[in-house]
Amino acid sequence: MPSSISARRADYVCNTTRKSGPIIRIDPVQLEICSAANLEALGDIRGHLRKLKHSKQFLEGIFDNRDKQLFPRDILVASIPSRRRAKREAEIPTGGEQAEAGGTETGSTGRRRAVGILRRSFNFDKVANRRLVHIDFVWVIPEFRGQHIGRRLLEEGIVLGKQKQVRLQVAGNEANVAAVRLYESIGFRRDPCATLKGGMLEMVLDAPQTVTCRSTPLPMARVSMARVHVGLQLDVVKCGAQAQGAQVCIRFLIVKRGSTLT
C-alpha cells in the first residue's frame, strides 16, 4: 500500500479483505439484521473505525447523535452468533429485548457479535417538498466482507414505511469501485445534479425501486449443503449424477422461513 494513502481511504478503495488476514466464513442462515438501541454491542466496530483514524466528530455523528424520529431503527446491525467467552461477548439484544426497545424482533437467543452496521436518517428535500431517507454510513468488518453482508444491510435500510427516495454519498468517490458496483446492482444511479463539497459522488434510489430491488436474485453460495429459509423442514436428495466415477449427492436442507441464501 503506498504510504501516501491513509488507512481510512485504503479501507474504502483497496481490497482490504486480503491484506487483513483470511476471510471468516459465516453461515448465511445465522446472519441477522436488527435495530440497535444498545450501543455497547457496537464496541468492536467502533474500535475498528478508530484504528482507521476516523475523527471523533464523525464517530459521534454515527453512533451518539441518533435520529430521534427513527430511533432505534436509525442504526441497523448485522450480527452472527458469538464464539467469545461470556465477559467479552457482544451484547446484541435477543428477540424479547429488541421488542421491549421498540426494535425488530429477531427471535434469536444467546450472545451475538456485530459484524456490520448501517446508519440512516430522515432528510427533507425542500425542492421536491418531500421527506427522503439518507444512508449516512454502511460498513462491514474487513474479515467478513465478500459475503453479501453489506447488501443485506442496504436491502433492509432502504425500506422504511411508505416508499421514499433514498440517497447516499460514496466514501472514496469513484475510486471506491466495489461500493459503486454494489449500489448500482441494487438500483442506485448517479445524480449529476448533486453539488457536494469535495466533489463527492452522490447516488439516488427512486421510491418505487425500494421494493423491487429487494427481490433481485443474488449469486448462489458456494456450499455443498445450503440451508434455505422456507415454511417447513424437508430434505431433498438428488442422486445419480456421475462425476469422476463417483456418485454425487446434492442435498438442500430447508429449515425455516425468512432469510436469503446469500
Phi and psi in degrees as a GROMACS rama.xvg file:
@    title "Ramachandran Plot"
@    xaxis  label "Phi"
@    yaxis  label "Psi"
@TYPE xy
-59.4911  143.014  PRO-2
-67.6147  -18.9327  SER-3
-76.6151  -11.175  SER-4
-96.9206  125.7  ILE-5
-71.6026  159.227  SER-6
-61.1891  -36.1204  ALA-7
-66.2722  -45.275  ARG-8
-68.5937  -38.3979  ARG-9
-61.5798  -33.5838  ALA-10
-61.9024  -31.2177  ASP-11
-85.7541  -39.7446  TYR-12
-107.115  -7.77535  VAL-13
-110.648  161.532  CYS-14
-82.9396  79.1167  ASN-15
-74.8851  -13.2736  THR-16
-63.221  -27.2399  THR-17
-89.3227  -25.9908  ARG-18
-86.6002  -19.912  LYS-19
-100.632  14.4529  SER-20
109.358  178.94  GLY-21
-66.4963  150.318  PRO-22
-72.9793  134.902  ILE-23
-89.4372  110.833  ILE-24
-74.418  140.545  ARG-25
-121.102  159.038  ILE-26
-83.7438  115.351  ASP-27
-55.3448  -30.442  PRO-28
-66.7071  -29.661  VAL-29
-84.9703  -6.9446  GLN-30
-76.7895  129.005  LEU-31
-127.304  145.474  GLU-32
-115.065  123.33  ILE-33
-144.915  162.605  CYS-34
-76.4522  160.62  SER-35
-125.524  108.026  ALA-36
-93.2863  -26.8143  ALA-37
-104.516  111.154  ASN-38
-80.5522  -8.70066  LEU-39
-60.7241  -28.0864  GLU-40
-69.8844  -16.5619  ALA-41
-100.571  14.3879  LEU-42
-60.0464  -38.6303  GLY-43
-64.1369  -45.6408  ASP-44
-65.6536  -42.9675  ILE-45
-62.0965  -38.7776  ARG-46
-62.912  -41.4006  GLY-47
-60.0125  -43.2819  HIS-48
-68.5976  -33.106  LEU-49
-62.8665  -40.4072  ARG-50
-64.2807  -26.6662  LYS-51
-83.2739  6.08609  LEU-52
68.174  30.4562  LYS-53
-68.4408  142.149  HIS-54
-68.6931  156.186  SER-55
-60.7045  -38.1832  LYS-56
-64.3008  -40.6423  GLN-57
-63.7364  -45.7199  PHE-58
-64.8467  -38.5267  LEU-59
-64.3966  -37.1649  GLU-60
-65.6585  -32.539  GLY-61
-81.9523  -46.1228  ILE-62
-99.1006  -35.4122  PHE-63
-101.226  -37.8186  ASP-64
-87.1324  79.0775  ASN-65
-73.6523  152.945  ARG-66
-79.7663  112.49  ASP-67
-63.8476  -31.1856  LYS-68
-71.9009  -27.7799  GLN-69
-104.234  -20.0348  LEU-70
-49.5768  134.016  PHE-71
-91.794  11.4325  PRO-72
-81.4501  2.11806  ARG-73
-73.1705  -24.2158  ASP-74
-117.274  122.828  ILE-75
-109.069  138.866  LEU-76
-122.034  132.378  VAL-77
-94.594  127.465  ALA-78
-137.223  157.021  SER-79
-131.41  161.678  ILE-80
-57.55  136.037  PRO-81
-86.2914  143.694  SER-82
-106.959  4.21148  ARG-83
-78.5783  163.563  ARG-84
-69.3578  159.537  ARG-85
-51.7361  -43.9948  ALA-86
-72.9568  -14.4658  LYS-87
-110.67  1.55349  ARG-88
-70.7118  147.544  GLU-89
-69.9703  134.853  ALA-90
-88.6429  55.8578  GLU-91
-71.8506  125.213  ILE-92
-61.1798  148.459  PRO-93
-80.0254  178.344  THR-94
-55.7619  -46.2587  GLY-95
-64.4978  -41.2871  GLY-96
-65.1368  -35.8047  GLU-97
-63.6383  -42.0304  GLN-98
-62.9657  -40.6803  ALA-99
-65.5134  -31.4594  GLU-100
-83.6792  -3.75301  ALA-101
84.8606  15.4983  GLY-102
-95.7942  -166.14  GLY-103
-84.1573  127.972  THR-104
-79.1332  120.863  GLU-105
-96.5035  -24.3141  THR-106
78.0042  8.26796  GLY-107
-80.4735  158.037  SER-108
-129.439  155.589  THR-109
83.7195  177.533  GLY-110
-81.5728  150.62  ARG-111
-135.547  154.287  ARG-112
-108.917  130.268  ARG-113
-77.1258  128.087  ALA-114
-120.47  -8.86608  VAL-115
-158.875  158.51  GLY-116
-144.845  146.154  ILE-117
-132.236  129.765  LEU-118
-112.847  132.077  ARG-119
-135.696  162.464  ARG-120
-152.95  163.145  SER-121
-88.1963  133.853  PHE-122
-124.035  161.413  ASN-123
-119.251  124.345  PHE-124
-88.8343  105.855  ASP-125
-67.0859  -35.1628  LYS-126
-66.5123  -47.1047  VAL-127
-87.1959  -8.16157  ALA-128
56.0284  51.3333  ASN-129
-152.826  158.747  ARG-130
-89.9684  143.669  ARG-131
-134.912  164.397  LEU-132
-98.6115  132.145  VAL-133
-114.931  124.633  HIS-134
-83.2367  105.88  ILE-135
-78.6389  -32.9688  ASP-136
-166.663  134.545  PHE-137
-139.463  131.104  VAL-138
-153.843  142.886  TRP-139
-126.913  137.726  VAL-140
-55.3231  131.679  ILE-141
-51.2041  -39.3568  PRO-142
-65.2285  -15.9337  GLU-143
-109.543  7.73935  PHE-144
-75.8985  166.036  ARG-145
80.4821  14.0896  GLY-146
-126.217  23.7629  GLN-147
67.763  19.5284  HIS-148
-68.0599  -44.5551  ILE-149
-60.2822  -39.1551  GLY-150
-64.4257  -42.8269  ARG-151
-61.4241  -40.8326  ARG-152
-62.6126  -44.0701  LEU-153
-65.4282  -41.0039  LEU-154
-61.4255  -36.0672  GLU-155
-77.4764  -35.4622  GLU-156
-72.5154  -25.3356  GLY-157
-83.555  -12.8081  ILE-158
-100.597  120.672  VAL-159
-154.002  94.4429  LEU-160
66.0255  -134.687  GLY-161
-66.0965  154.586  LYS-162
-59.4768  129.489  GLN-163
-135.851  151.229  LYS-164
-65.7618  143.273  GLN-165
-121.179  134.469  VAL-166
-126.875  153.229  ARG-167
-154.029  159.294  LEU-168
-111.271  138.922  GLN-169
-87.8111  114.819  VAL-170
-66.2989  129.984  ALA-171
86.6447  -2.44475  GLY-172
58.5147  -147.768  ASN-173
-61.9041  -23.4709  GLU-174
-66.8269  -20.7524  ALA-175
-82.8372  70.8947  ASN-176
-61.3347  -43.0252  VAL-177
-61.4657  -41.8356  ALA-178
-67.0865  -43.6238  ALA-179
-60.8954  -42.0484  VAL-180
-64.4467  -40.7085  ARG-181
-61.7715  -49.2097  LEU-182
-61.7936  -41.0927  TYR-183
-67.4349  -34.6252  GLU-184
-67.0735  -27.59  SER-185
-80.6807  -27.0033  ILE-186
131.718  -3.11323  GLY-187
-67.0799  148.055  PHE-188
-129.767  154.167  ARG-189
-67.2956  139.962  ARG-190
-104.233  101.952  ASP-191
-70.3918  -15.9847  PRO-192
-85.9197  -13.0271  CYS-193
-74.3048  131.786  ALA-194
-117.122  104.258  THR-195
-115.535  152.269  LEU-196
-63.0904  136.53  LYS-197
78.0026  6.13324  GLY-198
68.9512  26.3135  GLY-199
-63.999  145.389  MET-200
-80.4862  127.467  LEU-201
-112.475  137.99  GLU-202
-124.115  152.558  MET-203
-134.105  143.089  VAL-204
-119.195  117.433  LEU-205
-68.6342  151.869  ASP-206
-52.6016  -47.6952  ALA-207
-61.0179  -26.4708  PRO-208
-78.0822  -12.5543  GLN-209
-66.2999  -17.2848  THR-210
-97.3337  -47.4552  VAL-211
-67.0972  -30.8076  THR-212
-68.1175  -22.0868  CYS-213
-72.7032  -18.8928  ARG-214
-95.5159  4.98495  SER-215
-65.0035  124.253  THR-216
-66.1425  142.881  PRO-217
-110.214  159.586  LEU-218
-60.0295  144.874  PRO-219
-68.6423  145.045  MET-220
-69.12  145.4  ALA-221
-87.2217  72.2551  ARG-222
-136.398  154.216  VAL-223
-82.6262  -27.0509  SER-224
-126.406  119.664  MET-225
-116.263  130.225  ALA-226
-94.3419  120.002  ARG-227
-115.115  134.812  VAL-228
-82.1449  112.412  HIS-229
-141.612  -163.823  VAL-230
-76.18  -30.529  GLY-231
-142.581  165.946  LEU-232
-90.3604  127.358  GLN-233
-153.975  138.105  LEU-234
-106.685  127.076  ASP-235
-117.86  114.175  VAL-236
-114.868  121.002  VAL-237
-111.524  116.2  LYS-238
-119.806  162.655  CYS-239
119.761  -22.4399  GLY-240
-69.0181  144.752  ALA-241
-112.769  131.915  GLN-242
-142.332  116.298  ALA-243
56.7527  39.178  GLN-244
77.6993  3.54354  GLY-245
-118.082  147.02  ALA-246
-74.3956  136.892  GLN-247
-110.573  131.501  VAL-248
-115.08  128.833  CYS-249
-113.609  120.27  ILE-250
-119.93  128.562  ARG-251
-112.803  117.099  PHE-252
-95.2474  113.945  LEU-253
-102.743  115.834  ILE-254
-118.514  -31.668  VAL-255
-162.222  164.103  LYS-256
-99.0025  143.509  ARG-257
121.891  8.09393  GLY-258
-141.597  176.806  SER-259
-112.516  166.234  THR-260
-79.4325  -24.5781  LEU-261
